[in-house]
Amino acid sequence: MGRLGGSVAILAATLLTACSGEFKLPVPGASDATEASTDTAAGLTNSATPDRPFNPFLDREETTVSARTVIDKPSRAEIMQTGTLPEFSIGRADAPVVLIKYMSLTCPYCRRFQAETFPVLKREYIDTGKVRFIIREFPIGKTSGMATIALRCAPMDKYLTLYEKFLSQQAQWVSQEVRLDPIYKVAAQVGMSRQQFDSCRQNQAMIDGLKGVKERGRELGIIGTPNFFIDGRLVKQVIGMREIREMVDPLLTGRVAAGAAGN
C-alpha cells in the first residue's frame, strides 16, 4: 500500500476509534449501527483504582477491573441530572420532548448526524418548540478528550459553532496521537487565543467536570457514540430523521391529546 493509501486507512481507523474505543477498520457492507465502546468488552468496566483515578480519555486501557453499576431503567429526573458543568442545549426549555445526544468529537457517525440529520431536526422540531436538544460529551480516546477540553473552553454561545467545526474538519486534526496544533487551529476559528487554549488544558475543575459527564453517561447505560435518550428512552444506535419521527411524533400526539383532555 502506498503512503497515501496507508494514511487514509489509518485516519479511517482512528475516526472509528472515537465511536468504539477500539482500533478497527470499517467493514465493507456493514450496517450503520453505533460502534460499541470497549466498556462492553468487560461488562462496562472502570479502570479506577486507589492509585489511578478514572480517566475517560483512556478507554482502551479500561477493560481489566470489576464491572460498574448501571442504573436499570433510569427515571427522567436521573437522566436530566447534571454535574458541575452547564450543558449545551437548544430549543424551548419546556419543550414536550427532550432529545439528548452523547457524542465523541472524533466519531464519524456523530459527524454524519450533525451534517445530515441535525439541520432537519432543528428546522422541523427544535425551532418549532417541539423538541429540546441537549449535547453531552462522551470523549473516547485522548485525541477526542483533548478536543473536548478545547470545545469546553469556548463560550457557550460559540459551543455549537465550534462543535460543528470539529466534526466537519475531523480529517484535519484527528490522529492516533494527540496533536495540539491542529486541534488549536480548529478552536482558533471561533476566536480562541493560544493562551486560552493552553490555559484550559490546565483547568482541572473543568476536566473533572467532563469526567463526571462521561461517568454519569456510563451509569445511565451509554456504551458508545452516538447514543441518545429520546424522552427517557435509551437508543444505542445511529438514527436519522425517519427514526426520530417514528419515536417523537407519537409522543407529541399523545401529549397534545392529554392536554386537550385536561382542558
Phi, psi and omega in degrees: 000135180291171182299317181294315180298319179295321180295320179296318180297319179295318180296318179299317179294320180295319179298317180291334176304324182296331181273332191244338189078359180245153179263102182214154176272152177296146181264122180303132177081001181289154179289162184272042181279156179297138174283132181279145176289157177294352172310320186289336182297331180240028177071047181057068184265168182223131183274009182295132175223165181306327182256005181215091184297154179304132180229110183289354181267005183231051187301324185291351177258003189257056185226021188231014182232180187296156183290148177272167177274130175246129182292126179277121180050065181300145179284168177300319179298320179292322179292322184277352180300132179248166180259220184276346182258141171292147180250150181284133174217155178220140183112170181299136178297331181256024178302144184295337180232137177248128177243120181249129178247125171266128188225156168236132187295340180263007184274123180293331179290326175294320177299315181296318179300315183293325182281321189257321188264317186302317181302321179288317177303316180295313184293317188270333188238318184282309182294337180269004175083010183273329187227138168258127185250127182238137175252129175237137184280133176222063185296134178241111182098160186291325179295314177297320179299317181293319177295325179293323175299316178297319178301318181286346176286336183286149174300152184300330180285352176247004183301307184297321179298313180291322177305312181292327178292317177299318181291311185290337182252025182309320183298338182273341186228345182282134177203168180296321178256148180293127176239107187294319185299312178297324177295317180295324181300327176289313181298327181295340181291346175251018175092011180283131177277161178295325178297318178296318180299312181293324179295319181296330179294344179255005183277089187294326179297318178293318179297318177297323177297319178294321175300319180295322178298315182288319179300318178295321177302318179296320178298331179275357176105006178292133183237351182186193181224146351280139167244156186224152160246125175244101182053042177093351179268124180278127180240111185257054179201165175290135179230156175235194183294329178299312180292323179297315179298319181297327182269324186276319186301316177298326178295317180294318179297317180296323182284327174295318179295319180295321179294321180293322180292332182278349180275000000 
